[in-house]
């Protein structure tokens, strides 16, 4: 099974692996970019892991598949390379999406962007073309299997980072929510990658534990799995929190939660409705004040989190 490079997309493959395990499809070999595949390295969800060396060409990917005599390739990244590689390697079964010109190279294929509903159910629809009547898509219930020094009391994880500025709830709101959470008896842990260090440091500036850039992906997952709740933008860590089974609230502005709400037993999306400009699907907001996110007050967000935890 081919993993994509972005954390959120990789986290959305974990329920797929859980489903394949339930169906006793295997052995399961996960291959892809090194940071992503570390999620299942020496983990019960995968029998083996193959990490890319750099960004291999379709020819290099095909050689890997030939070397390991792959009988089946499942590839959900929206990229032609894995499907083309599986076709060149003459893998008997090639299961993926139609996007990026992949369809003709797959033996079982279906639309992704051309259909509606949660992303995980779109993957499920493609898998059903190979396995009609397959079980419902499960939640990942991902346990990273690593130990971390958790706080003695309950804590809230905040993930203020985002790949697009238009997806990010204002950091002053995150800081105010951290104050409110501490007032409610919760410790606050801030997670992110090193490129988000400035925003994370700002959010953590009044007594929160700043772990930005200081954890591996699996350590971040362990912090998320042990949290009372997690709050983030439409981002990779929000999807990872949902995969861990943590109550997670994801805030949406520029993007649409209809498909990408994190897939978990207690996950929820929150967006400010009634704006003609949202969702715009643009990297940068062109409306002064970015009302789609700035109008979501910290107190309202905390109330939504409290409701999610108590549900």
Residue frames relative to the residue before (quaternion, step in Angstrom):
aa qw qx qy qz dx dy dz
X 1.0000 0.0000 0.0000 0.0000 0.00 0.00 0.00
X 0.3315 -0.7615 0.5309 0.1687 3.57 -0.79 1.05
X 0.2318 -0.7601 0.5949 0.1208 3.58 -0.88 1.02
X 0.4120 -0.6822 0.5397 0.2712 3.60 -1.09 0.69
X 0.6171 -0.6096 0.3711 0.3314 3.55 -1.26 0.28
X 0.6647 0.5023 -0.3264 0.4465 3.61 1.06 -0.56
X 0.5985 -0.6163 0.3818 0.3409 3.56 -1.01 0.89
X 0.6767 0.4998 -0.3088 0.4437 3.58 0.84 -0.93
X 0.6603 0.4941 -0.3082 0.4742 3.57 0.96 -0.85
X 0.6398 0.5125 -0.3258 0.4709 3.58 1.05 -0.75
X 0.6344 0.5287 -0.3329 0.4552 3.60 0.98 -0.81
X 0.6669 0.5004 -0.3067 0.4591 3.59 1.08 -0.66
X 0.5898 0.5374 -0.3878 0.4614 3.60 1.24 -0.02
X 0.5341 0.6554 -0.4057 0.3473 3.61 1.18 -0.40
X 0.6499 0.4758 -0.3441 0.4825 3.66 0.92 -0.67
X 0.6024 0.5501 -0.3619 0.4511 3.60 1.08 -0.65
X 0.6477 0.5035 -0.3133 0.4784 3.57 0.96 -0.85
X 0.6217 0.5359 -0.3355 0.4622 3.59 0.99 -0.82
X 0.6516 0.5126 -0.3073 0.4672 3.60 0.98 -0.87
X 0.6671 0.4966 -0.3053 0.4638 3.58 0.89 -0.89
X 0.6088 0.5327 -0.3413 0.4786 3.58 1.11 -0.65
X 0.6453 0.5203 -0.3203 0.4586 3.58 0.94 -0.87
X 0.7126 0.4416 -0.2438 0.4876 3.56 1.05 -0.78
X 0.3748 -0.7530 0.4552 0.2921 3.57 1.36 -0.06
X 0.2908 0.7126 -0.5572 0.3117 3.51 0.97 1.00
X 0.3858 0.7337 -0.4917 0.2667 3.57 -0.70 0.91
X 0.4992 -0.0385 -0.8303 -0.2449 1.37 -2.52 -0.07
X 0.3919 -0.7249 0.5302 0.1996 3.53 -1.20 0.70
X 0.0461 -0.7777 0.6266 -0.0205 3.54 -0.66 1.19
X 0.1666 -0.7805 0.5981 0.0736 3.57 -0.70 1.10
X 0.0435 0.7968 -0.6001 0.0556 3.56 -0.82 0.99
X 0.3398 0.7236 -0.5418 0.2595 3.52 -1.12 0.72
X 0.7788 -0.3034 0.2346 0.4965 3.59 -1.26 -0.28
X 0.6085 -0.6281 0.3450 0.3408 3.56 -0.89 0.96
X 0.6695 0.4940 -0.3562 0.4252 3.69 0.67 -0.84
X 0.6798 0.5046 -0.2990 0.4404 3.60 0.96 -0.83
X 0.7223 0.4604 -0.2740 0.4374 3.59 0.80 -0.95
X 0.5112 0.6335 -0.4368 0.3827 3.61 1.20 -0.23
X 0.5117 0.6478 -0.4212 0.3757 3.62 1.20 -0.37
X 0.8075 0.2292 -0.1069 0.5329 3.60 1.02 -0.74
X 0.3517 0.7243 -0.5110 0.3010 3.58 1.17 0.45
X 0.8233 -0.0246 -0.0480 0.5650 3.60 -0.73 1.11
X 0.4900 0.6354 -0.4222 0.4218 3.55 0.98 0.96
X 0.6032 -0.6114 0.3685 0.3557 3.62 -1.01 0.71
X 0.6070 0.5801 -0.3659 0.4015 3.62 1.12 -0.43
X 0.7810 0.2310 -0.1287 0.5658 3.60 1.17 -0.40
X 0.4132 -0.6994 0.5286 0.2465 3.55 -1.12 0.72
X 0.7865 -0.0413 0.0391 0.6150 3.57 1.18 -0.56
X 0.2114 -0.7608 0.6037 0.1098 3.54 -1.28 0.48
X 0.0810 -0.7668 0.6357 0.0373 3.53 -1.05 0.85
X 0.1798 -0.8007 0.5665 0.0758 3.59 -0.55 1.18
X 0.5063 -0.6539 0.4770 0.2977 3.56 -1.01 0.86
X 0.2820 -0.6790 0.6410 0.2203 3.50 -1.30 0.49
X 0.8098 -0.0520 -0.0113 0.5842 3.57 -0.16 1.28
X 0.6088 -0.4966 0.4246 0.4499 3.57 -1.06 -0.81
X 0.1930 -0.8389 0.4976 0.1066 3.59 0.09 1.27
X 0.5110 -0.6275 0.5004 0.3077 3.53 -1.21 0.61
X 0.6670 -0.4684 0.3651 0.4500 3.61 -1.22 0.17
X 0.6255 0.5374 -0.3446 0.4486 3.60 1.07 -0.68
X 0.6529 0.4964 -0.3116 0.4798 3.59 1.01 -0.81
X 0.6392 0.5154 -0.3257 0.4688 3.59 1.01 -0.79
X 0.6419 0.5236 -0.3260 0.4555 3.59 1.00 -0.80
X 0.6297 0.5300 -0.3402 0.4549 3.60 1.01 -0.75
X 0.6252 0.5317 -0.3386 0.4602 3.59 1.04 -0.78
X 0.6716 0.4980 -0.3006 0.4589 3.58 0.88 -0.92
X 0.6441 0.5094 -0.3199 0.4725 3.59 1.02 -0.77
X 0.6452 0.5390 -0.3240 0.4339 3.57 0.92 -0.93
X 0.7630 0.3573 -0.1863 0.5054 3.57 0.95 -0.88
X 0.3823 -0.7720 0.4486 0.2380 3.57 1.30 0.26
X 0.0551 0.8388 -0.5362 0.0763 3.53 0.83 1.03
X 0.2903 -0.7555 0.5668 0.1537 3.54 -0.95 0.94
X 0.7919 0.0852 -0.0150 0.6046 3.57 1.21 -0.49
X 0.0868 -0.7693 0.6295 0.0657 3.57 -1.09 0.70
X 0.0888 -0.7505 0.6540 0.0352 3.54 -0.90 1.03
X 0.0905 0.8129 -0.5600 0.1321 3.56 -0.51 1.19
X 0.0706 -0.8390 0.5394 -0.0106 3.56 -0.38 1.27
X 0.4348 0.6589 -0.5078 0.3449 3.67 1.11 0.05
X 0.4442 -0.6909 0.5029 0.2690 3.58 -1.09 0.76
X 0.4647 0.6435 -0.4397 0.4203 3.52 0.74 1.17
X 0.4905 -0.6731 0.4704 0.2917 3.56 -1.02 0.75
X 0.5552 0.6790 -0.3903 0.2798 3.60 1.01 -0.76
X 0.7142 0.4456 -0.3090 0.4425 3.68 0.65 -0.91
X 0.6546 0.5079 -0.3195 0.4598 3.60 0.96 -0.82
X 0.6545 0.5055 -0.3079 0.4704 3.57 0.95 -0.88
X 0.6448 0.5253 -0.3169 0.4560 3.58 0.97 -0.86
X 0.6614 0.5021 -0.3098 0.4632 3.59 0.92 -0.89
X 0.6370 0.5178 -0.3186 0.4740 3.59 1.06 -0.74
X 0.6708 0.4919 -0.3003 0.4668 3.59 0.92 -0.91
X 0.6913 0.4638 -0.2710 0.4833 3.57 1.10 -0.71
X 0.3788 -0.7554 0.4536 0.2831 3.58 1.35 -0.01
X 0.1647 0.7711 -0.5831 0.1956 3.54 0.91 0.97
X 0.5021 -0.7057 0.3956 0.3057 3.64 -0.64 1.04
X 0.7913 0.1531 -0.0848 0.5859 3.61 0.95 -0.83
X 0.0186 -0.7953 0.6037 -0.0513 3.55 -0.79 1.10
X 0.0341 -0.8374 0.5407 -0.0727 3.55 -0.27 1.36
X 0.3007 0.7563 -0.5317 0.2343 3.58 -0.62 1.08
X 0.6280 -0.5327 0.4152 0.3867 3.53 -1.32 -0.26
X 0.6087 -0.5871 0.4043 0.3485 3.56 -1.29 0.35
X 0.5597 0.6699 -0.3789 0.3072 3.57 1.11 -0.68
X 0.8182 0.2429 -0.2201 0.4724 3.55 -1.34 0.51
X 0.6624 -0.5472 0.3044 0.4113 3.58 1.09 0.64
X 0.4017 0.7583 -0.4461 0.2542 3.58 1.24 0.26
X 0.5251 0.7162 -0.3907 0.2423 3.55 1.03 -0.85
X 0.7110 0.4653 -0.2954 0.4367 3.64 0.69 -0.97
X 0.6859 0.4841 -0.2893 0.4599 3.62 1.16 -0.45
X 0.6364 0.5222 -0.3237 0.4664 3.59 1.28 -0.14
X 0.4068 -0.6737 0.5499 0.2795 3.55 -1.18 0.54
X 0.7582 0.1194 -0.0775 0.6363 3.58 1.21 -0.52
X 0.1273 0.8144 -0.5412 0.1664 3.55 -0.45 1.20
X 0.0220 0.7937 -0.6076 0.0198 3.54 -1.22 0.49
X 0.6215 -0.5739 0.3827 0.3714 3.58 -1.22 0.39
X 0.2281 -0.7389 0.6127 0.1634 3.54 -1.25 0.49
X 0.7669 0.3110 -0.1896 0.5284 3.59 0.47 -1.15
X 0.6689 0.5237 -0.3014 0.4330 3.56 1.15 -0.50
X 0.6916 0.3937 -0.2875 0.5330 3.57 1.22 0.25
X 0.4316 -0.7056 0.5069 0.2429 3.59 -1.28 0.12
X 0.6136 0.5627 -0.4195 0.3618 3.53 -1.35 0.16
X 0.7299 -0.4174 0.2985 0.4516 3.59 -1.29 0.15
X 0.6078 -0.5898 0.3920 0.3591 3.55 -1.03 0.79
X 0.6570 0.5232 -0.3283 0.4323 3.60 0.93 -0.85
X 0.6544 0.4885 -0.3223 0.4789 3.59 1.06 -0.62
X 0.5805 0.5444 -0.3776 0.4733 3.60 1.17 -0.39
X 0.6291 0.5042 -0.3262 0.4935 3.58 1.03 -0.77
X 0.6302 0.5465 -0.3257 0.4449 3.55 1.00 -0.90
X 0.6434 0.5350 -0.3175 0.4460 3.58 1.00 -0.82
X 0.6405 0.5014 -0.3217 0.4845 3.58 1.06 -0.70
X 0.6609 0.5069 -0.3106 0.4579 3.60 0.88 -0.90
X 0.6288 0.5550 -0.3363 0.4284 3.59 1.08 -0.72
X 0.5676 0.5770 -0.3987 0.4313 3.60 1.16 -0.31
X 0.6937 0.4113 -0.2645 0.5289 3.57 1.20 -0.50
X 0.7959 0.1639 -0.0658 0.5791 3.58 1.00 -0.84
X 0.1503 -0.8075 0.5633 0.0897 3.64 0.21 1.16
X 0.8081 0.2491 -0.1947 0.4970 3.55 -0.99 0.82
X 0.3278 0.7563 -0.5103 0.2454 3.60 1.17 0.37
X 0.6295 -0.5544 0.3714 0.3981 3.64 -1.13 0.52
X 0.6448 -0.5033 0.3877 0.4250 3.59 -1.25 0.29
X 0.5879 -0.5657 0.4383 0.3771 3.55 -1.21 0.49
X 0.2865 -0.7786 0.5297 0.1765 3.63 -0.61 1.03
X 0.5074 -0.5422 0.5277 0.4124 3.52 -1.35 -0.10
X 0.6043 -0.6159 0.3667 0.3478 3.55 -1.08 0.67
X 0.0651 -0.8074 0.5745 0.1175 3.60 0.98 -0.89
X 0.1579 0.8482 -0.4858 0.1396 3.52 0.98 0.96
X 0.0671 -0.7589 0.6477 0.0048 3.53 -0.82 1.12
X 0.3334 -0.7883 0.4754 0.2035 3.62 -0.36 1.16
X 0.3790 -0.7765 0.4459 0.2336 3.59 1.24 -0.30
X 0.5955 0.5232 -0.3957 0.4637 3.58 1.07 0.67
X 0.4135 -0.7037 0.5262 0.2388 3.54 -1.17 0.64
X 0.0372 -0.7756 0.6301 0.0102 3.56 -1.09 0.79
X 0.5048 -0.6511 0.4669 0.3213 3.63 -1.16 0.47
X 0.1073 -0.8412 0.5280 0.0446 3.58 0.34 1.24
X 0.5725 -0.5643 0.4590 0.3783 3.60 -1.19 0.49
X 0.6056 -0.5780 0.4080 0.3642 3.55 -1.21 0.49
X 0.7717 0.3239 -0.1658 0.5217 3.58 1.05 -0.75
X 0.7034 -0.4409 0.3288 0.4503 3.58 -1.28 -0.02
X 0.0666 -0.8107 0.5816 0.0140 3.56 -1.04 0.72
X 0.3373 -0.7088 0.5947 0.1737 3.49 -1.37 0.54
X 0.2505 -0.7533 0.5882 0.1543 3.58 -0.95 0.89
X 0.1146 -0.7688 0.6273 0.0479 3.56 -0.95 0.97
X 0.0781 -0.7859 0.6134 0.0087 3.57 -0.95 0.95
X 0.0746 -0.8710 0.4845 0.0328 3.62 0.26 1.21
X 0.5760 0.6370 -0.3725 0.3516 3.60 1.21 -0.23
X 0.0131 0.7781 -0.6280 0.0082 3.52 -1.32 0.37
X 0.5217 -0.6403 0.4601 0.3259 3.56 -1.12 0.64
X 0.7409 0.2854 -0.1801 0.5807 3.60 1.20 -0.52
X 0.4926 -0.6427 0.4915 0.3206 3.63 -0.94 0.80
X 0.6557 0.5403 -0.3181 0.4205 3.60 1.04 -0.72
X 0.6475 0.5079 -0.3224 0.4678 3.60 1.26 -0.20
X 0.6383 0.6008 -0.3028 0.3740 3.57 1.23 -0.43
X 0.3936 -0.6657 0.5916 0.2281 3.55 -0.88 1.03
X 0.5810 -0.6180 0.3754 0.3736 3.65 -0.87 0.85
X 0.5078 -0.6788 0.4332 0.3060 3.55 -0.89 0.89
X 0.5755 0.5590 -0.3954 0.4472 3.61 1.15 -0.41
X 0.6154 0.5260 -0.3431 0.4763 3.60 1.14 -0.57
X 0.6282 0.5196 -0.3368 0.4712 3.58 1.00 -0.78
X 0.6497 0.5168 -0.3199 0.4566 3.57 0.95 -0.85
X 0.6642 0.4854 -0.3082 0.4778 3.59 0.92 -0.85
X 0.6460 0.5039 -0.3385 0.4627 3.59 0.96 -0.71
X 0.6019 0.5442 -0.3569 0.4629 3.60 1.07 -0.67
X 0.6291 0.5216 -0.3334 0.4700 3.60 1.02 -0.77
X 0.6733 0.4955 -0.2971 0.4613 3.57 0.89 -0.96
X 0.6498 0.5210 -0.3207 0.4511 3.58 0.97 -0.81
X 0.6567 0.4876 -0.3208 0.4775 3.59 0.96 -0.80
X 0.6260 0.5364 -0.3324 0.4581 3.58 1.07 -0.67
X 0.6859 0.4503 -0.2677 0.5050 3.56 1.24 -0.53
X 0.6371 -0.5823 0.3127 0.3965 3.59 1.25 0.26
X 0.5682 0.5838 -0.3935 0.4260 3.58 1.22 0.31
X 0.3591 -0.6534 0.6089 0.2708 3.52 -1.16 0.63
X 0.2902 -0.7657 0.5557 0.1437 3.56 -1.20 0.53
X 0.0944 -0.7712 0.6294 0.0169 3.55 -0.95 1.01
X 0.1816 -0.7902 0.5804 0.0759 3.58 -0.84 1.00
X 0.0902 -0.8081 0.5820 -0.0032 3.55 -0.77 1.12
X 0.2692 0.7474 -0.5823 0.1730 3.54 -1.19 0.61
X 0.5316 -0.5884 0.4898 0.3623 3.53 -1.34 -0.03
X 0.7102 -0.5052 0.2826 0.4007 3.56 -1.22 0.50
X 0.6092 0.5628 -0.3546 0.4316 3.59 1.12 -0.59
X 0.6926 0.4479 -0.2621 0.5010 3.59 1.26 -0.35
X 0.2962 0.8239 -0.4559 0.1602 3.57 1.32 0.16
X 0.6524 0.5282 -0.3367 0.4266 3.62 0.90 -0.82
X 0.6866 0.4686 -0.2885 0.4751 3.57 0.86 -0.94
X 0.6542 0.5124 -0.3216 0.4539 3.59 0.94 -0.83
X 0.6443 0.5171 -0.3239 0.4611 3.59 0.98 -0.82
X 0.6288 0.5294 -0.3311 0.4634 3.58 1.02 -0.75
X 0.6813 0.4866 -0.2896 0.4639 3.58 0.86 -0.95
X 0.7270 0.4294 -0.2312 0.4834 3.58 1.07 -0.76
X 0.4346 0.7772 -0.4018 0.2136 3.59 1.29 -0.13
X 0.7447 0.3781 -0.2292 0.4999 3.62 1.17 -0.29
X 0.8313 -0.2786 0.1034 0.4698 3.54 0.86 0.99
X 0.5100 0.6257 -0.4429 0.3902 3.59 1.22 0.09
X 0.4899 -0.6288 0.5141 0.3168 3.56 -1.28 0.40
X 0.1869 -0.8044 0.5599 0.0671 3.56 -0.50 1.23
X 0.0165 -0.8137 0.5798 -0.0382 3.59 -0.45 1.25
X 0.2907 0.7869 -0.5013 0.2121 3.58 1.23 0.30
X 0.8483 0.0966 -0.1020 0.5106 3.58 -0.76 1.06
X 0.6493 0.5425 -0.3064 0.4362 3.59 1.26 0.06
X 0.6923 0.4154 -0.2786 0.5201 3.57 1.25 0.19
X 0.4550 -0.5851 0.5709 0.3532 3.49 -1.32 0.29
X 0.6777 -0.4712 0.3529 0.4406 3.56 -1.26 0.16
X 0.6804 0.4765 -0.2974 0.4706 3.58 0.95 -0.76
X 0.6159 0.5147 -0.3538 0.4802 3.60 1.08 -0.57
X 0.6156 0.5244 -0.3456 0.4760 3.59 1.03 -0.73
X 0.6411 0.5191 -0.3209 0.4653 3.58 1.00 -0.81
X 0.6375 0.5246 -0.3331 0.4554 3.60 1.01 -0.73
X 0.6281 0.5093 -0.3295 0.4873 3.58 1.04 -0.74
X 0.6648 0.5017 -0.3043 0.4624 3.58 0.94 -0.84
X 0.6610 0.5241 -0.3151 0.4350 3.59 0.90 -0.89
X 0.7280 0.4333 -0.2437 0.4721 3.59 1.07 -0.68
X 0.5339 0.6678 -0.3903 0.3415 3.59 1.26 -0.15
X 0.5576 -0.5654 0.4844 0.3672 3.54 -1.25 0.48
X 0.7629 -0.1543 0.1261 0.6151 3.58 1.08 -0.79
X 0.2148 -0.7538 0.6046 0.1421 3.55 -1.33 0.22
X 0.1201 -0.7746 0.6194 0.0452 3.53 -1.16 0.72
X 0.1720 0.7891 -0.5753 0.1295 3.55 -0.86 0.96
X 0.5894 -0.5224 0.4663 0.4029 3.50 -1.38 -0.09
X 0.6411 -0.4068 0.4108 0.5048 3.56 -1.25 -0.39
X 0.3305 0.7589 -0.4601 0.3211 3.54 0.33 1.32
X 0.7131 -0.4758 0.3224 0.4015 3.52 -1.33 0.29
X 0.6831 0.4931 -0.3052 0.4440 3.59 0.89 -0.86
X 0.5816 0.5530 -0.3821 0.4582 3.60 1.13 -0.47
X 0.6635 0.4823 -0.2985 0.4879 3.58 1.00 -0.81
X 0.6359 0.5150 -0.3348 0.4672 3.60 1.03 -0.69
X 0.6171 0.5419 -0.3407 0.4576 3.59 1.03 -0.75
X 0.6566 0.5000 -0.3107 0.4715 3.58 0.96 -0.86
X 0.6341 0.5328 -0.3307 0.4524 3.58 0.99 -0.80
X 0.6653 0.4953 -0.2924 0.4760 3.59 1.14 -0.63
X 0.5233 -0.6535 0.4051 0.3674 3.60 1.24 -0.18
X 0.4479 0.7008 -0.4385 0.3406 3.57 1.31 0.14
X 0.4907 -0.6025 0.5130 0.3647 3.63 -1.04 0.58
X 0.0512 0.8217 -0.5608 0.0877 3.59 -0.52 1.14
X 0.1645 -0.7499 0.6360 0.0777 3.51 -1.04 0.93
X 0.1013 -0.7950 0.5975 0.0250 3.57 -0.71 1.12
X 0.2880 -0.7800 0.5412 0.1256 3.56 -0.84 1.07
X 0.1295 -0.8168 0.5620 0.0132 3.56 -0.83 1.06
X 0.0265 -0.7854 0.6184 -0.0020 3.52 -1.08 0.86
X 0.8070 0.2666 -0.1249 0.5120 3.56 0.36 -1.27
X 0.7500 0.3625 -0.1951 0.5177 3.58 1.17 -0.50
X 0.4973 -0.6719 0.4866 0.2538 3.53 -1.34 0.38
X 0.3464 -0.7651 0.4998 0.2118 3.63 -0.63 1.01
X 0.4172 0.7453 -0.4544 0.2529 3.60 1.23 -0.19
X 0.7816 0.2779 -0.1607 0.5348 3.58 0.97 -0.77
X 0.7995 0.3840 -0.1492 0.4372 3.53 0.94 -0.93
X 0.2929 0.7225 -0.5648 0.2705 3.62 1.11 0.47
X 0.5400 -0.6450 0.4136 0.3482 3.63 -0.75 0.93
X 0.3925 -0.7400 0.5121 0.1899 3.56 -0.95 1.01
X 0.3865 0.7010 -0.5175 0.3024 3.55 -0.25 1.27
X 0.6549 -0.5482 0.3491 0.3857 3.58 -1.21 0.39
X 0.7874 0.1354 -0.0806 0.5960 3.58 1.18 -0.51
X 0.3794 0.6977 -0.5154 0.3220 3.55 0.61 1.15
X 0.0349 -0.8006 0.5966 -0.0421 3.52 -1.08 0.77
X 0.2772 -0.7309 0.5981 0.1767 3.54 -1.18 0.64
X 0.0999 -0.7721 0.6247 0.0607 3.55 -1.18 0.64
X 0.0994 0.7810 -0.6120 0.0754 3.54 -0.88 0.96
X 0.4701 -0.6415 0.5287 0.2966 3.54 -1.26 0.46
X 0.2367 -0.8110 0.5222 0.1161 3.58 -0.41 1.19
X 0.7118 0.5120 -0.3175 0.3611 3.54 -1.34 -0.04
X 0.5992 0.5444 -0.3774 0.4497 3.58 1.21 0.26
X 0.4204 -0.7327 0.4677 0.2602 3.61 -0.68 1.01
X 0.6715 0.5171 -0.2980 0.4391 3.60 1.18 -0.47
X 0.7214 0.4199 -0.2337 0.4987 3.60 1.23 -0.25
X 0.5410 -0.2626 -0.7952 0.0773 1.56 -1.62 1.90
X 0.3063 -0.7695 0.5375 0.1587 3.56 -1.04 0.80
X 0.2387 -0.8038 0.5003 0.2159 3.59 1.26 -0.52
X 0.4815 0.6295 -0.4559 0.4050 3.55 1.08 0.83
X 0.5649 -0.6272 0.4236 0.3288 3.55 -1.08 0.76
X 0.7892 0.1876 -0.0832 0.5788 3.58 1.02 -0.80
X 0.4409 -0.6986 0.5050 0.2501 3.54 -1.00 0.91
X 0.2349 -0.7858 0.5592 0.1210 3.58 -0.96 0.90
X 0.6056 0.5379 -0.3543 0.4674 3.60 1.30 0.09
X 0.5105 -0.6744 0.4389 0.3034 3.57 -0.76 1.03
X 0.8318 0.2132 -0.1812 0.4795 3.54 -0.92 1.00
X 0.2544 -0.8042 0.5000 0.1964 3.60 1.30 -0.14
X 0.0313 -0.8724 0.4873 0.0201 3.61 0.70 1.08
X 0.5570 0.6272 -0.4050 0.3638 3.63 1.09 -0.54
X 0.7679 0.2777 -0.1733 0.5507 3.58 1.16 -0.54
X 0.6657 0.5205 -0.3288 0.4216 3.60 0.88 -0.83
X 0.6401 0.5347 -0.3304 0.4419 3.61 1.15 -0.51
X 0.5566 0.5421 -0.4073 0.4801 3.60 1.26 -0.06
X 0.2429 -0.8165 0.5071 0.1310 3.60 -0.21 1.24
X 0.6119 -0.5604 0.4069 0.3819 3.61 -1.12 0.56
X 0.6500 0.5123 -0.3415 0.4454 3.61 0.94 -0.74
X 0.6474 0.5026 -0.3298 0.4685 3.58 0.95 -0.78
X 0.6467 0.5187 -0.3211 0.4578 3.57 0.95 -0.86
X 0.6463 0.5062 -0.3269 0.4682 3.60 0.96 -0.80
X 0.6349 0.5189 -0.3374 0.4623 3.59 0.97 -0.74
X 0.6396 0.5110 -0.3286 0.4711 3.59 1.01 -0.76
X 0.6372 0.5238 -0.3206 0.4656 3.57 1.01 -0.82
X 0.6583 0.5115 -0.3121 0.4556 3.58 0.90 -0.90
X 0.6543 0.5067 -0.3093 0.4686 3.56 1.01 -0.78
X 0.6414 0.5283 -0.3188 0.4559 3.55 1.04 -0.75
X 0.6703 0.4990 -0.2967 0.4622 3.57 0.97 -0.86
X 0.7320 0.4385 -0.2419 0.4619 3.57 0.94 -0.85
X 0.5059 0.6726 -0.4196 0.3401 3.62 1.24 -0.28
